[in-house]
Amino acid sequence: MWLYYPNRILKGLEPLEGGYKTRNPFSWIKEALSSSEQDVIAMSGVDTAVYFVFLSTVFGILVLSGIILLPVLLPLAVTDDGGKKQTTSKGTFNELDKLSMGNITAKSPRLWAFLISCYWVSLVSIFLLWRAYKHVAWLRSEALKYPDVKPEQFAIVVRDIPTVPEGQTRKEQVDSYFKAIYPETFYRSIIVTDNKEVNKIWEELEGYKKKLIRAEAVYAASKTTAKPEGTRPTNRTGFLGLIGKKVDSIEYYNEKINEFVVKLESEQKATLREKQQNAALVFFSSRVVAASASQSLHSQMNLVKLLPFIKPIVRIKALRTVLEAYLPQLALMIFLALLPKLLLFLSKLEGIATESHAIRAASGKYFYFSVLNVFIGVTIGGTLFSTFKTIEKSPNKLVSLLAESLPGNATFFLTYVALKFFAGYGLELSRIVPLIIYHLKRKYLCKTEADVREAWAPGDLSYGTRVPGDMLIVTIVFCYSVIAPLIIPFGALYFGLGWLILRNQALKVYVPSYESYGRMWPHIHNRILASLILYQITMLGYFGVQKFYYTPLLIPLPILSLAFGFVCAKKFYPAFQHPALEAAAHALKEVPNMELIFRSFIPPSLSSEKIDDDQFEDALSQVSRTTSVV
């Protein structure tokens, strides 16, 4: 129950609705299909709704493409019995070879149908992407118009603050600047600080508090009728509680808590006074003014250059030698497992200020790495490093290498897509892994109700890894849609089942950890376009391999896609960079509690009942709170 309905339970809703019908093992399908976009937004936020727009858009592209490509191209391929053929399965599945473009004779007039199909897939993609962009922009605008008070709509992030003038603190610098421009609506500001040390102390303190609660629960459980005094729990103070002096757990944890409370208060003061960064959170009592200030600052801020994230790894000779010569498979598996966290860490090092932005940046890096290593690397016949060697010697050979290698891997990628939705979504729906982990934790580790709640905590949809994985499937299906049209139904099943199963999970299981109002969509859109352009360029190369004289007719396709991307960026992207004033101007349901909004942005490690604002004056500004509200 807890594992399959945590989102509903945390929102105070009944897990099962509709009586006995909801206990039917297939009732979730009806509920997912009948749920509206507003239901998804109410349960999981706008970001989740935008993710389903992505799934439904790709599903629509594949369905509309398949309606034409499957009945037209498959008969043409299977009935061509002349000339030398290419294989799509390296000789393993001879029947599948006959259902692909590899079975078409070079220079055959039948290639016209495949060339026209390239145009059909491209035009369908562009049309549906345009509709999707318009819809997501509307969703974002409507969400920003909500009359409910959203703390993030009253705050802006200011980065690259200039050097503090002599005789002024950074807090005074920020306050005086915004107070002069927005005297009626500026509320307060928080100077961003380096919280690494204070977070570490706070986490240790919270850990001891949890251990104390567990020790008290164990002590209470030991009190029985036969032994009312109970048995006080003990532990050793050394490594993992296995070595060292044996002490009374309750007394020991109380002592450690008192010790770390003092440490935390001291570190809080040091952090707020001495570890300030050149960034700040600025709060306004009007969301219209906050939106206006965000737009004004956006044009002034310097762009932070992206850090290279692959080249340093490739250039380390020792690491490259190990990965290439000794343990390639093991190294690649470990590297891919650690890669998402590594890329998120690198994205944060770039100076990205928000969690959602860092996840979007890491997602982009992960997508391009996956396409380069998994798709292009496997297609050409090696991993990322050996592919780089070939391209380094002759960069112009990339397209021809890819085109020549595509047919031989069609069956591999077809089975890869099938495995992804059969195994991946089966595990997702059953939640067998979280179920096993939950029961192990509950049996051996959980001593209190808080421990149990922590054990079944669902987490979010993990866009940073889920979206790049989906985009890899998009790339694969696009590139093989004309060469081996049989992959289209498998791609459609992947995104169709994904929409259905993940909609159920969004309504019942996953709890979003942040809300960016669809800021990920422009990145998703650009990566779909990147996949489409890669498909168009590889098809251009493949038709060249087939010695089709009219191959240059495909040249307009990548140009059209680039132009489409440019138009979308000019028309829609500004609304995603910062909130539109029109949306922010809508009336609120109630007067915002600015102090509550302000406090919601203070990290737990810097929040303390014993410390007042006067001690934090260098980082937390003090400005009159008798401000107007819009």
PyMOL commands that set and color helices and strands:
alter all, ss='L'
color gray80, all
select helices_A, chain A and resi 6-10+19-23+27-34+37-44+46-78+94-97+101-103+111-144+151-154+170-181+196-222+239-241+249-274+287-298+311-315+317-326+328-349+355-380+384-393+395-405+407-430+432-444+449-455+463-480+487-508+521-545+551-554+556-571+574-577+581-584+594-600+604-606+613-616
alter helices_A, ss='H'
color red, helices_A
select strands_A, chain A and resi 155-158+186-193+234-236+246-248+276-284
alter strands_A, ss='S'
color yellow, strands_A
deselect
rebuild
show_as cartoon
